[in-house]
Amino acid sequence: MTTAIDLAHISELYRTHRDDLARVRTHMRTHQHHTATTPRLDDLEAEITYLLLRHNTPATVLQIGTGHGWSTTWILHALHDNDTGHLHSFDTQDHTPHHIPHHLTGRWTFTHGDVRTRTDHIPTHTDHLFIDAAHHGLFARWYLHHLLPALPPGIPVSIHDVFHQRHALPFTEGAVVLKWLTTHTTSFFTASAARAPHHHQALTDLKKELGLTEPVRTGHRNPTIYFRLPHSATRRTTPTGAPTTRTR
C-alpha cells in the first residue's frame, strides 16, 4: 500500500533523512553562489521533492520544465544519494546543461524541445513526475488527458506554481489541475504559505528543531502541490493517447 503524501509523512522523512538533507542544502547554497543560478523552487518545496525521491527510490523520474537547473539539481542529488534512478528532463530552452554539477550528470538525460512534440523521448515507464513548465490551462489539459493516463497509478506527482495565493487564479494551470483532482476525488499536499499556513509553519518549526534553519534561498511561497496519481485517471496509453500493450 502506498503511503499518503501528507504532513505526517513529510515530517517523518525530514527526520529520517536529516543528515543527508543538511549536506545537500549546503551544496545547493554553494551551487547557487558559484553558478548564479536563478532558483525556481523555494526551500520547503525543494526539500520535499528531495525527500519524496529518497523515500520512493524511483528508477525513472520524468521532469517537464527545467529553467536554469535548480530543481533538476535537487532531483539529481536525491538519485545520487539513493545510488539508483535516472532523470529524463524536457525544456524548450537549453540553459540547464550549463548549470548541472558534473558529478550528477551520469544519471540525467536532457531533451531540448516541447515535450508535446517530443513524446518519442518520454521514457516507457515513469515512477515520479515533476512538472514546472507552461502555467496555462491549455498545457495542463494536455498532460492531464494525454500524459498522466499513460503513467502507473499511485506514483508521486508534483506541480509547481499552483498556490502563490490562497486560491489558484482562473484559467491557469493550477485551476485546471485542482478541478481535475476534485473530479478524481484525489487529495493533495502543499506547504504553500498562502494556501496551507499550518503546514508551512509546522515544517518551519520542525526544521528549526532539526537544525535546518539557515535558508538556502529567501523565497517562502512554496506553491507546489504533491499528490499520488489516482487509479481512475490512468489507462494503458502512450503520451499521445494511442493504445499501447506495454507492461508495467
C-alpha positions in Angstrom: 0.0 0.0 0.0 1.4 3.4 -1.0 2.0 6.0 1.7 -0.2 9.1 1.6 1.7 12.3 0.9 0.7 14.4 4.0 2.2 16.4 6.8 2.9 13.3 9.0 4.7 11.5 6.1 6.7 14.6 5.1 7.7 15.2 8.8 8.9 11.6 9.2 11.0 12.0 6.0 12.7 15.1 7.4 13.7 13.2 10.5 14.8 10.1 8.6 17.0 11.9 6.0 18.0 14.9 8.2 21.8 14.5 7.8 21.7 13.9 4.0 19.4 16.8 3.6 21.7 19.1 5.6 24.6 18.1 3.3 22.6 18.8 0.1 21.3 22.1 1.4 24.9 23.2 2.0 25.9 22.1 -1.5 22.9 23.9 -3.1 23.7 27.1 -1.2 27.3 26.9 -2.7 26.0 25.9 -6.1 23.7 28.9 -6.3 26.6 31.2 -5.4 29.0 29.8 -7.9 26.7 29.3 -10.9 24.4 32.4 -10.4 21.5 30.0 -10.9 18.0 31.5 -10.6 16.1 29.1 -8.3 12.5 28.3 -9.1 11.8 26.2 -6.0 11.6 27.7 -2.6 13.3 25.7 0.3 10.4 23.7 1.6 9.2 22.5 -1.8 12.7 21.7 -3.0 13.4 19.7 0.2 10.0 17.9 0.0 10.9 17.0 -3.6 14.2 15.6 -2.5 12.7 13.7 0.5 9.9 12.1 -1.6 12.5 10.9 -4.1 14.7 9.5 -1.3 11.8 7.6 0.1 10.3 6.2 -3.1 13.7 5.4 -4.8 12.3 5.7 -8.3 14.0 4.0 -11.2 12.9 6.7 -13.6 11.9 10.3 -13.0 10.2 12.5 -15.6 10.7 16.2 -15.4 8.9 18.7 -17.6 10.4 22.2 -17.3 13.9 22.8 -16.0 14.6 26.5 -16.1 18.2 27.0 -15.2 18.6 23.7 -13.5 17.8 24.4 -9.8 15.1 21.8 -9.5 17.0 19.4 -11.7 20.0 19.6 -9.4 17.8 18.9 -6.4 16.3 15.8 -8.1 19.7 14.5 -9.2 21.1 14.9 -5.7 18.3 12.6 -4.5 19.0 10.0 -7.2 22.7 10.2 -6.4 22.1 9.7 -2.7 19.8 6.7 -3.5 22.5 5.3 -5.7 19.8 4.4 -8.2 17.5 6.0 -10.7 17.7 8.2 -13.9 16.1 11.6 -14.6 14.7 12.5 -18.0 14.2 16.2 -18.4 12.4 18.3 -21.1 12.6 22.1 -21.7 12.1 24.4 -24.6 15.3 26.2 -23.6 18.7 24.7 -23.3 20.1 26.6 -20.3 20.1 23.7 -17.8 23.1 21.7 -19.1 25.3 24.6 -18.3 24.3 24.6 -14.6 24.3 20.9 -13.5 27.3 19.8 -11.4 29.4 17.4 -13.4 29.3 14.5 -10.8 25.5 14.4 -11.2 25.1 14.2 -15.0 25.6 10.5 -15.2 22.0 9.9 -14.1 20.5 12.5 -16.4 19.1 12.7 -20.0 18.1 16.2 -21.3 15.8 16.7 -24.3 15.7 20.1 -25.8 12.2 20.9 -27.1 8.5 21.0 -26.3 7.6 17.7 -24.6 4.3 17.7 -26.6 6.3 17.3 -29.8 9.0 15.1 -28.4 6.8 12.3 -26.9 9.1 9.7 -28.5 11.7 10.7 -26.0 9.4 10.2 -23.0 10.6 7.0 -21.1 8.4 4.0 -21.4 8.0 3.8 -17.6 7.9 6.6 -15.1 8.0 6.3 -11.3 7.9 10.0 -10.4 6.6 13.1 -12.3 7.7 16.6 -11.7 6.1 19.5 -13.7 7.2 23.1 -13.8 6.7 24.4 -17.3 4.0 26.4 -19.1 1.5 27.5 -16.5 -1.6 28.0 -18.6 -4.7 25.8 -18.8 -4.0 24.6 -22.3 -0.8 22.9 -21.3 -2.4 21.4 -18.2 -5.2 19.9 -20.2 -2.6 18.3 -22.5 -0.7 16.5 -19.7 -3.9 15.6 -17.8 -5.5 14.0 -20.8 -2.5 12.6 -22.7 0.4 12.2 -20.4 -0.9 11.2 -16.9 -3.3 8.5 -18.2 -0.2 6.6 -19.6 1.6 6.6 -16.2 1.4 4.0 -13.5 -1.3 4.7 -10.8 0.0 5.7 -7.4 3.2 7.4 -8.5 4.1 10.8 -6.8 3.3 13.8 -8.9 4.4 17.4 -8.2 3.2 20.5 -10.0 4.8 23.9 -9.3 3.3 27.4 -9.2 -0.2 26.4 -8.1 -0.6 28.3 -4.8 1.2 31.6 -4.9 -2.1 32.8 -3.4 -4.7 31.1 -1.3 -6.6 30.1 -4.5 -5.4 29.3 -8.0 -6.2 32.0 -10.5 -9.0 31.2 -13.0 -7.9 29.7 -16.4 -4.4 28.9 -15.1 -2.7 25.5 -14.9 -3.4 25.4 -11.2 -7.1 25.9 -11.6 -7.4 23.2 -14.3 -5.4 20.7 -12.2 -7.3 21.4 -9.0 -10.6 20.8 -10.8 -9.2 17.6 -12.2 -8.2 16.4 -8.7 -11.7 17.1 -7.4 -13.2 15.1 -10.3 -11.0 12.2 -9.3 -11.6 12.7 -5.6 -7.8 13.0 -5.0 -6.3 15.0 -2.2 -3.1 16.9 -2.5 -0.4 18.3 -0.1 1.1 21.7 -0.2 3.4 23.7 2.0 2.3 27.0 0.5 2.3 29.8 3.0 -0.8 31.3 1.4 -2.8 28.1 1.0 -1.7 26.0 3.9 -0.1 28.2 6.6 -0.4 25.4 9.2 1.7 23.1 7.0 4.2 25.8 6.3 4.6 26.7 10.0 4.7 23.1 11.1 7.6 22.3 8.7 9.3 25.5 9.6 9.2 24.6 13.3 10.4 21.1 12.5 13.4 22.4 10.6 14.3 24.6 13.5 14.2 21.6 15.8 16.4 19.6 13.3 18.9 22.5 12.9 18.0 23.3 9.3 17.1 26.9 9.8 19.7 28.6 7.6 17.9 29.4 4.3 19.2 28.1 1.0 17.3 30.9 -0.7 15.0 33.6 0.5 11.7 32.7 -1.2 8.9 31.5 1.1 5.8 31.0 -1.1 6.4 27.3 -1.8 3.4 27.0 -4.3 4.0 23.4 -5.3 1.3 20.7 -4.9 2.0 17.0 -4.4 -0.3 14.1 -4.9 -0.4 10.4 -5.9 -1.7 9.7 -9.4 -5.2 8.2 -8.9 -6.2 4.9 -10.4 -9.2 6.4 -12.0 -7.0 8.7 -14.1 -4.8 6.0 -15.7 -5.2 3.8 -18.7 -2.7 1.8 -20.9 -1.9 4.6 -23.4 1.0 6.3 -24.9 1.5 10.1 -24.1 -0.1 10.9 -27.4 -3.2 9.0 -26.5 -2.8 5.9 -28.7 -3.3 2.5 -27.1 -0.2 0.5 -26.1 0.5 -3.0 -24.9 3.5 -2.2 -22.8 3.6 -3.7 -19.3 4.3 -2.1 -16.1 
